[in-house]
Amino acid sequence: MIEGLIGIVTSIVESLVTLIASLLELIAGLFVGAGETLAATDTLLLLLVFLCEIIFWVILWIKELIVSLFKVRKPRLVARPVFWRPKPKLKEADENNKTKNT
């Protein structure tokens, strides 16, 4: 009985670690543009912001569903919140403009 429970908990923890690692790879891949690579701190910060946005979005959905339940109306679409996105570095933007002008 205990061995089965430990196996279930272990598999859940392993799947959560795999999910976090795949989210990290997804976010790093999405925000890499034109050969620019993100530092580890930028990637971790993006992951943290992304997870906070998702959690906040779920809370907004739950709130909207509860409000629509009590007011007996159809739930409205909840827009995904955007807290922060990295800005391109000025140095690289200037280099891109110089290559376009020549």
C-alpha positions as CSV (number, residue, x, y, z in Angstrom):
1,M,0.0,0.0,0.0
2,I,2.7,2.5,1.0
3,E,4.9,1.4,-1.9
4,G,2.1,2.2,-4.3
5,L,1.5,5.6,-2.7
6,I,5.2,6.4,-2.9
7,G,5.2,5.4,-6.6
8,I,2.2,7.6,-7.3
9,V,3.8,10.6,-5.5
10,T,7.1,10.0,-7.3
11,S,5.5,9.9,-10.7
12,I,3.5,13.1,-10.0
13,V,6.6,14.9,-8.9
14,E,8.5,13.7,-11.9
15,S,5.8,14.8,-14.3
16,L,5.7,18.3,-12.7
17,V,9.5,18.6,-13.1
18,T,9.2,17.6,-16.7
19,L,6.3,20.1,-17.3
20,I,8.4,22.9,-15.8
21,A,11.4,21.9,-17.9
22,S,9.3,21.9,-21.1
23,L,7.7,25.2,-20.2
24,L,11.2,26.6,-19.7
25,E,12.3,25.3,-23.1
26,L,9.1,26.7,-24.7
27,I,9.5,30.1,-23.3
28,A,13.2,30.3,-24.1
29,G,12.4,29.3,-27.7
30,L,9.6,31.8,-28.0
31,F,11.6,34.8,-26.8
32,V,14.8,34.1,-28.7
33,G,14.7,36.3,-31.8
34,A,17.2,36.8,-34.6
35,G,20.0,34.9,-33.0
36,E,19.7,36.6,-29.6
37,T,20.0,34.2,-26.7
38,L,18.6,34.9,-23.3
39,A,20.7,34.7,-20.2
40,A,19.7,32.2,-17.6
41,T,18.3,34.9,-15.3
42,D,16.2,36.3,-18.1
43,T,14.8,32.9,-18.9
44,L,14.0,32.2,-15.3
45,L,12.4,35.6,-14.9
46,L,10.3,35.0,-18.1
47,L,9.2,31.6,-16.7
48,L,8.2,33.2,-13.4
49,V,6.3,35.9,-15.1
50,F,4.6,33.4,-17.4
51,L,3.5,31.2,-14.6
52,C,2.2,34.2,-12.6
53,E,0.2,35.3,-15.7
54,I,-1.3,31.9,-16.1
55,I,-2.2,31.7,-12.4
56,F,-3.7,35.2,-12.5
57,W,-5.6,34.2,-15.7
58,V,-7.1,31.1,-14.0
59,I,-8.1,33.2,-11.0
60,L,-9.8,35.7,-13.4
61,W,-11.6,32.8,-15.1
62,I,-12.8,31.4,-11.8
63,K,-14.1,34.8,-10.8
64,E,-15.9,35.3,-14.1
65,L,-17.5,31.9,-13.9
66,I,-18.7,32.5,-10.3
67,V,-20.0,36.0,-11.2
68,S,-21.8,34.7,-14.3
69,L,-23.3,31.8,-12.2
70,F,-24.8,34.2,-9.6
71,K,-26.0,36.7,-12.2
72,V,-27.4,33.9,-14.4
73,R,-25.6,35.1,-17.6
74,K,-23.3,33.7,-20.1
75,P,-19.6,34.0,-19.1
76,R,-17.6,36.7,-20.9
77,L,-14.2,36.1,-22.4
78,V,-11.3,36.9,-20.1
79,A,-8.3,38.3,-21.8
80,R,-4.9,36.9,-20.9
81,P,-3.0,39.3,-18.8
82,V,0.5,40.5,-19.9
83,F,2.6,41.7,-17.0
84,W,6.0,42.0,-18.7
85,R,7.9,41.2,-21.8
86,P,11.7,41.7,-22.4
87,K,12.6,44.7,-24.5
88,P,15.2,44.4,-27.3
89,K,18.6,45.6,-26.4
90,L,19.5,49.1,-27.8
91,K,22.9,48.1,-29.0
92,E,21.6,45.2,-31.1
93,A,18.7,47.4,-32.5
94,D,21.3,50.0,-33.6
95,E,23.4,47.3,-35.4
96,N,20.3,46.0,-37.2
97,N,19.5,49.6,-38.4
98,K,23.0,50.1,-39.7
99,T,22.9,46.8,-41.7
100,K,19.5,47.8,-43.2
101,N,20.7,51.2,-44.2
102,T,23.8,49.9,-46.1
